[in-house]
Amino acid sequence: MSYSLENPFSRALIAGAIAGTTVDISLYPIDTLKTRLQSRAGFHTSGGFRGIYAGVGSAALGAAPGAALFFVSYEWTKDVLTRSQGSRRAYSAQWKQWMEPVNHMLAASVGEIAACAVRVPTEVVKQRAQAREYGSSMEALAAILAKRRTVGLYGVFRELYRGWNITVMREVPFTVIQFPLWEAMKEWRKSTNGQDYVAALDSAVFGSIAGAVAAGITTPLDVLKTRMMLSRERQRTLPLLSQILKDSGPRAFFAGIGPRILWISAGGFVFLGSYQFAYNALTGP
């Protein structure tokens, strides 16, 4: 059964929310293991294989709005860029074809920055619970909010958005790699099967491949982001990078690369597969 929605942004909003919730909850244990491998305290001290659903509450609350924000911003930016270029007759068909992946990169960047408004505070709370610094997401959030007495509301805001810069620095390159690859593979599938849509299974496989490639390349940025969010005190990016190199050497920047690739590859399959399934269903017959 399908329910047709004429507005593509409404479809993106609902499909994104479904996809985000599905992937974050189903693959949460792998994310926990990755976080503990990257923790400065070490894997076993951070909890090892115990309590792998610690912090799942914050992930569940942030998944739908974060993914919905991403896809609405992504589809809107892509639409604006495409229509803007399509209205200019001076642009050749070949030039427009070359601009398509650039449009996808720009749209994905806008989408990620929008999504980080939800994702960053969710990640801060979630990762502190995952690393067993607190017993649950609620305890981690309560500890941050309790700082209002000493640092004020602005200080609480800064604590919730700790790691904003490095998260954007990680997410934008990741998405700039993943989404043009995903879109290109979808276009290839359309050209080979002669249809104007992509099946959910095809989208899932392409999402998995694109996600695995992007995950491996951006692992060092993910390590920096995790260390920054787990730090008791605020740290700047360059001094933290130097400290990691001094303490653990270059190999530390690839800590957790296996679980990260596994998690994001599986996540790309579930996330972009469920997004395509929901989007196709909402498009109607």
N, C-alpha and C positions, 0 to 999 in steps of 0.2 A: 504494500500500500504506500502511496506517495501523496504528499500534500504540497501542491504547487504554490510557491511564493514568487511573485513577479519581481520584487525588488531584490537584486543580486546581493546587496549589502545586508539585507535581513537574512538571506540564505547563509552568507559568510558568518554572520554573528551567531546564528544557531548552530551551524555545522562546526564552527570553531570551538564553541563552548562544549559541545558533545565530544569532539576530538581531544581537547585538552584534559577534560576530566577522565576520559577513558585511558589515555596514555599515562597520566601522572599516577593514578591509583594502581593500575595493573603492573607497572614496572617499578614501583617505589622501592622494593627491596634492593634492586640492583643499584639504584641511585644512592641508597644508604651505604652500601659497601664501598662505592666509589668515593663518597665523602670521607669515610673512615680511613681509607687508604691514603688520602691526600692530607689528612689532619696532621698537624705538627706533633701531636701527642702520640701518634702511631696507631696502627689498626687495632691491636688488641686492647690498648688502653682506652680507645674511643668506643669500645663495645664489641669489637670483633663481629661474630655472627649472631650475637644476642640482640634481641629487641630491634629487628630490622624494619619494623613499622613505626619506630619512634619518630614523632614529628609529622605523621601522616595527616593530622588534622589541618595544619596550615596549608599543606599541599592541596588537600581536597577543597579548601575554601578559595584558594587563589587560582586553581587550574582553569576553571570555566571563564572567569572574567579576563584573565591574562591572555588565553588563547583567542577568545572572542575579539578582544582589542587588537590583537595582532592581525587576524584575518580581515577584519573590517578596514583597518588602516592599509593593509597590503592591497586588497582589492580596489579600494578607493584611489590610492596613489597610482596603481597600475592603470586604472580606467582614465584618470586625469591625464597621465602622460601619453597614453595611446591616442586619446581623442585630440589632444593638443598637437601631436605630430601628424595625425591623420588629416587635420584640417589645413595643413600646409602643402600645397600642391608641388612646391619646389623640391620636396623630399622624394627621392626615387624609391621604388619598391625595394631595391637592394639595400639602400641606406636604412629604411625602416626595419628590414630584417636584421641588420646588424645592431640596430638600437634596441631590439626586443630584449636580449639578455641584460642590457644596461638598465632598461626599465624595471626588470625583475629585481635587479640588485638594489636600485633606489627604493622601490616599493617595499622590499624586504627590510631594508634599513629603517625606513619610517615605521614599519610594523613592529620591529623589535624595540625601538625606542619607546613607542607607545606601550607595548606590553610590559616593559621593564618597570613602569609605574606601579604595576601590581606584583610583578615577579620578584623584584629586589627585596621588599620587606617580607614577602613570603619565604624567600630563600634564607634570609637572615635568621628568622625564627625556626624554620625547618632544619637547617644545618646545625644549629646549636643543640637541638633535640637529638638529631642523628648522631652527633659526636658525643652524646651523653653528658654534655655540660649541664643539661637540665633534664628532668624526668619526662617532660612532655612539651608540646608546643605551647600550651597554656602557661606553663611555668616559665618558659623562655620569654614569651610575650610579656608576662607580668613583671619579670625582672627588668625588661627594657622600659616599660611604662613607669616602674617605680623610680627610675632615674630622674623623673620630672622634678622631684624635690631638690635635687642638686644641680641639674643642668637646664631645667626649664623645658618648655614645650619644643623649642627649636632644637635643643639637644637631643630630645627623644626622637624627633623627626630625623635628625642626622644619624642617629644610631640605627633606626629602622632602615635607612637608605645607605648604610655603610656598604661600601663596595659597588656603589652605583657606577662610577667611572669604569672600573675594571670589568663589571658585568656587561656594560654596553660595548666595551672594547672586545669582549669575548663573543657576545651574541651577534654583533653586526658582521664581523668577518665570517663567523659560522654560517649565518643565514645568507650572506652574499655568495658563499660557495654552494650551500645546499639547495636553495630555491631555484636559481637558474639551471642547475643540473636537473632538478626534478621537473621543471617546466619544459626543458629541452627534451627529456625522455618522454614526457607526455605528448609533446608535439610529434615526436618520431613515431609513437604508437598510433596517433591519429592518422598520420600519413600512410602507415603500413596497413591499417585495417579499413581505411576509407570512411571512418565515422567521425562525427564532430564532437564526440565526448570520449572520456576515458573511464574504463571500468574501475571499480574500487580496488580490486586485486592488483591490477596493473599499477595504479597509483601507489599502493602500499609497497610493492616491490621496488619501484623507482625511488620512493621516499627512503626506504631502507638503505639502498646503495648510496644515494646522495648524502644521507645522514652519516653513514660510516666514514666516508671520505672527509667530510667536514669535521667530524669529531676527532679524528686522528690528527689533523692539521692544527686544530685549535686547543689541544690538550694543555700546552704550557699556560695559556691564558686562563684555562679552567682551574689549574693548580693555584695560580696567583689569586684568583677570585675566592676560592675556598679558604686559603690561608688568611686572607684579609677579613673575611666574614667571621671566621672562628677566633680571630685575635681578640684578646681582652681589651686592648687599647687600639684606638684608631691608628692606622699606619698608612704611610704614603707608598705608592707603587714602586718607585725606583729603590728606596731603601729596603723594602721588603724583598724585592728581586735580588738585591745584593746579599741580603742575609741568607736567603735560601741557597744561593750559590756557595756562600761561605760555609754554611752548616752541612749541606748535603750534596753539593755538586750539581752538574747539569742534569743528571739522571732524575733528580727530584721533580723536574718539570714534566716528566712523563709518568709520574706516579698515577696509578689508576687508569692508564690508557686502555688496558684490556676491558675492564668493566665499563668504561666510558663508551668505547666503540660498540660493545655488546648492547649496552643500555640504549644508546641513541640509534643504533641500527634497528633494534627491535622497536624503539620508540617511533622512529620514522615510518616503520611498517604500520604500526597501530595508529599513530597520529594522522598521517596523511592518507592512510587507507580509510579510516573512519570518517575523516573530513570529506573525502571524495564520495563515500557512500551516503553520508547525510546530505551533502550538497546535491548529488544526483537525485536523491529521493525528494528533496524539497523543490527541485526544478520541475518535477511533474513529468507526465508522459509527453 
